Amino acid sequence: MNAAHLHLLVNHLPLFGILFGLPLLAFGWWRGRDGLVRLALIFFVVAGLGAAAAYFSGEEAEEIVEHLAGVSHEAVEAHEDAAYYAFLSAIVLGVLSLGALLAFRQDFPRWAAGVLSVLALGVFVLMARANNLGGQIRHPEIRDEQAAGARPPSYDEHDEP
């Protein structure tokens, strides 16, 4: 297994960890179920760990794919920039979630669940953007230029349709 494979294996973990954790947190917060809130926070801690694995395998994955046909340097750079902020925000969410799990062992305060809900929603948006931009590296069908009817990057003028 190489870094590109590892990157592909873990890059959705933060997105789906937050996606599954957010409804648990919201429902647990709304119904006053501390067990669900704690489970959601565990999802967020795992999402932070997954974000670290995805981020730190990304540079080596870039080295592997940057020379492949059809890979756009601009797409790689856009993904890398978005991934940096998504990674940082997921780490903050994971650390705060772990801190909340340790600090509030008895009763989980509603205000803390509310703050973490808002933060998790923001991290989800950043993660979704980074994942979408990463998908555009090897999936030309989701690139903006494809939707606009532009030629794919690997189009050769000598290959007339």
N, C-alpha and C positions, 0 to 999 in steps of 0.2 A: 504494500500500500504506500502510495506517495502522498505528498502534501496536498496535491489537488484532490485526490480521493478523500482524504481526511476532511478537507475543507467542505467538500460537497456533502459529506456525511453529517457534519455538525452545524452547517450554516442555518438550517431551519429550526434547530433546537431553541434558540432564544425567541424566535417569532412565535412558535407554537407553544412554548412554555408560558409566554405572556398571554397568548390567545386563550389558553385553557385556564390560566390562573385568574385572569380578570373577572370572568363571570362568577367563579368561586368566591373571589374576594367581595364582589358586589353583593352577591346573595348572602354570604356570611355576615357582611356588614349590615345589610338591610334587616335580616332576621335575627341578628345578635348571636350568631353561631360562631363562637371562637374557634372551634375545630376546623371549620371551613376556611376561616380567615388564615389560620396557621398553615393549612394545606396549600392555599394560594401563595403564601409567602415562600413555602418550600419550592413551588414551581418557579418563583421569581429568582430564588437563589440558584437553582439549576439553570435557568435562562442566563444568568450572569456568567456562570461557569461555561456554558455553551458559547456565549458571545466571546469569551476569552479564547477558547479553543478555535473558533472560527477566525477571529482576528489574527491570532498568532500563526495560523497556518496559511493565511491569505497571501503573505509576501512570497512564500515559496510556491504557492499555487500560481501566482502571477508569473513567476519565472518559467513555469512549465507551459502555461497556455499562451503567453504573449507572442510566441512565434508561430502559432497555429494559423492556418488559413482562415480568413473570415473574422478573426479576433481584432476588434477595434481598440487601439490604444486609448482613445477618448472614453470608450465604455469602461475599460478597466480603471482608468483614473477617476471617473465619476463614481464608480462603485467603491473604490478605495476611500475616497473622501467621505462619502455617506456612511461607510462602514465604521470609520473612525469615531464619528459622533454617536452612532448607534451603539458601538462597543462601550464608549465611555458612559453613556446614559444607562446601559444595561448593568454595568459594574456598579454604578451608584445605586440603582434599584436593588441589585442583589445584596450589596453591603447593608443598605438600610433595612431590607427585609430580614436579613440574618440578625442585625442588631435589634430589630423589633421582636423577633422570636426569642432572643435571649433576654431582652429587657422586660418584656411583658409576659411573664410565665403564668401569671394568675389570670387576671382579667385584661383582655385586649381592649384598649381605649378606642372608641368609635372615631375620634379625630385622627388617630394614626392610620386606621384602615382607609379613611377618606383621603388622606394625603397620599398614601401609597397607591390608591386607585387612580388618582389623577396623574401621578408620576408614571405608573404603569401604562396608562393610555398614551402618554407622550412618547414613552420608549417604544411602544408598539408601532406608532406611526413612523418613527425613525427606523426601526427594524424593517418594517414593510417596504419602505423606500430603498433601503440598502439591499434587501433581497431582490426587489424588482430590478434595480440597476445591475445587480450581479447576474440575474437571469438574462439580461440583454447581452451579456458578453458572448454567450454561446447559443442564444436563441434569437435569431434575427426576426422571427415572426412576431416578437413582442416589442421590437424596436420602433421608435416613433417614425423613422423614415420609411419603414415598411407600411405602416398605416397610412402614410401620406402618399404612397405609391412610388417612392424613390427606389432606385436600383439597390440591390444588396451590395455590401462592401466588396465582395469577391467577384463582382461582375467584370468581365473582360470585354472590351470594346470589339475584339475580334470574334467573339461568340455571338453573333447576331441571331435573334430568335427566328 
